[in-house]
Structures are given as structure tokens and as C-alpha cells.
């Protein structure tokens, strides 16, 4: 049976990727299961560069098929930022998580901004790499806007401040089932899953 390694050391992201892949005819493993794993310094100017870099590093280290993602939040009022710096948008503050620091900074810089200026989108790029270097890339986008205050307790990252059109709720209020259907990562993973099912089974 073929093995697919999820090239992330973020346990929440690994779990979400595993859930999104669903039942597949190959073994799915987390990169953290392997000895001597080191975090890949991303540094790319695009999501694609970062995702491909992580997937290739994991494939080289493990000898298995790998799947990596890079994703970010793009806000109209900020000219598309934080983008590739989404996870490191704010300086880590003592006593709160990085996610909370990021959300607090975002709400602060958007304070008083009109609804149109609060338009935003989540973007995800998935890269799949084989041990021989075969590459597949897919992308997913979820459009919405930034709320004026956090809402909901589900999810992670910017989910509590990202309002989804048509639902009137943040991603953190939608629950896992809806998120798995409409999120940027879900859309990108579905495309990658279809390709994997044709290619490595």
C-alpha cells in the first residue's frame, strides 16, 4: 500500500488535512511520525513556492509521496496582506497564542474600516510530490470579510474573525461539517485527492 505523508508539523492542520482526504486506499501519515524531522523554513514569495518547498523536503526525507499546503489571508484594505506572512502577522505576545495575537492585530488595524474595505479571502495552495519528483499543484479560495470582533470557538487561525457570505457567521461558528465543504483548504484538497486517486492507486 502506498503511503502519503502530510508535510506539516502543525497538528491541527495535519488533522484537518487528514479529515479532508477522507477514506483513501493509501496510508496517510504525519511528518512528525518520522525521526529527525526539522521545520522547513519557508521564505517564498508565494504560497506555491512554500508548499512545493515543504512537499519536496518531506519527500526527500521520507522517501514517500507527500502533500503540503501553504495558505493565507488576503485583506482588501491591506493590499492583500498578510498573505504569505499570515501565520506571522503579529509579534507573539506573552500569555496568549499566536492566533490570538494575529487576530487582535488584524482587528486593530481595520478598526473603523467600511464593510467594502473589510473584504477578504482565504487562499490555499496544495502541492503533492512523489519520491521521483512528480509534482501536482491545486488551489482553493474562500471569499468573505473581516468581522469587527471574534465570534465562535471552532477552528483555528483567523476562523473567528472571517465572516462567510450567505451564512452570516464566521468560520469558527459554522462547525466542522460546513467548513469541510466550503473552506479554501477543502477546495484545494478535493482537487488533489482526485488527482491522487487516479495517480497512486
N, C-alpha and C positions, 0 to 999 in steps of 0.2 A: 504493500500500500504506500502510495506517495505521501510525503509529509509537506505541509505548508507551515512556515514559521512566520509568526506575526512580529514584525521588526519594530517593536516598541517596548520601552521599559516602563511605560505608564500603564499601571494595572487596570485603571478604569477604561482607558482606551482599548486595551487588549480585550477586555471583557466585552465591550461594545462591538468590536470588530468580529469577535467570535460569534456573538449573538446574531449579528447581521448576516454572516455567512450561512448560518443555519445548518441544517443537516447536509453534509457533503461526503462524497466517497473517498476522502483522503483525511489523514490525521492532521489536526491543527494543533500547533504547539506555540507557546510563548517564548520569545527570545530569552527571557530571564531564566528559562529552564536550563540553559546551557552554561557551562563553566567559563569563566574568563571573559564574560561579556562586558564591553565598555560602551558607554553612551557615545553616539556619533555626534560630533559637532557639526551642526547643520550649516549655517553660514551662507546658504544660497540666496540668490535674489528672487527666486520664485518658488512656489510650492512644489512644482515639478522637480526642480533641481534637488530640493531637500528630500522629497520622497524617494527619488531614484537613488540618491546617495545612501540613504538608510537601507533600502532594499538590497543594493549591491553589497554593502558592508556585511549585512546579515547572511546573504547567500554565500559570500566568500568564507565567513567564519564558521558556518554550519554545514555547508555542502548540500543544503536543501533549497527547494523553492521558497521564496519569501514574499511577503506582502507588507508594504509600508505605506503610511499615509502622511501627508502634511496638510494642515488645514488652517484657516484663519478667518478672522472677522474683518470686513471691509466696510467702513462707515463713510457715508457721503460727505458729512461735514468735515471729516478729517482727510479728505482727498484719497480715500481708500486705505488709510491706516486703521488699525495697526498692522494689517497684512501679515507678512512672514514673521513679524515680531509680536504676534498676538499673544503667545504664551508668556512673553517677557515685556509686556506693555508697561507695567508699573514696577517700581522697585519693591522687592519683598519687604513687608513690614513685620515687625516683631509682634507676635500674638495673634496674627491672622494668616490665612492661607494665601498662596499666590493668586488663586482665583478671586478671592475677596479683594485683594489689593488691586487687581486688574479692573474689576467691576467698579470699585469705588473711584478709581482714577477716570474711567470712561464716563461715568455719570457726572463727575465734577467738570470735565472739560466740555460736556454737552449741556450743562445747566443753562436753561433759558432758550435753548435752540428750538426753532419751529419744527413741526412734525416732518416737513419735507426734508429738512436738514438732518433728521434723525434716521433717514433711510439707510438700510444696511443689508449686507448679505454675508452669509457663511459660505465659504468655498472650501472644497476638499479635493485633493488630488491623490489618487491611489496608484502606486507603482508595484507591479509584480515582476519578479526577476527569477529566472531559472538558474541552476548551478552552471549552466553553459553560457549564460549571459543573455538569453532571450528576454525581451522587455515588452510589457504591456502597461499602458497608462490610461486611466479613466478619470473623469471629473464630475463633480456634483455641486449644485448651488441651491441654497435656500434663501429666498429674499424675505425681508421683513423690516423692522425698525427698532430702534433702541427705546426701551421703556424709560420712564422718569424715575423709577425705583425698582429694586429687585422684587420678583414675585415667584413663588414656588420653591420647592425643595428637591425636586428630582433633577437628575442630570449633573453636569459639571461644567467648568469653564464659564462661558458667558451665557449659558442657558437661562439663568434667572432674569436677565435684562434684555433678552431678544424676543420681541413680540412677533408672532406669526400671523400674517394676513388671513382673514377668513375664520380664524379661531378666537381672536380677541384675547389670547393667552400667550404667556411666554413659553418657551420650550420647556422650562422647568415645571410648568403647570400642566403640560399636555399628557405626561405619562409615557412610559416606555413604548407601548404599542403604537401610539401615534408617531412618536419620534422615529421609531424604526422604519416607518413607512415614508415619512416626508423629509427627513433630515438630509443635509448635504452629504454626510458620510454614507447614509443609506443608499442614496442615488449612485454614488461612485462605487460602492461595494457591489451593488447589484450588477453593474456593468462588468466589473472584474470577475464576479462569481460566474456569470455566463461564459466569459472567456475561459476561465479555469476549467469549467465543466467540459468544455469542448477540447481543451488542450492537454490536460494532465490526467484525465481519467481513462 
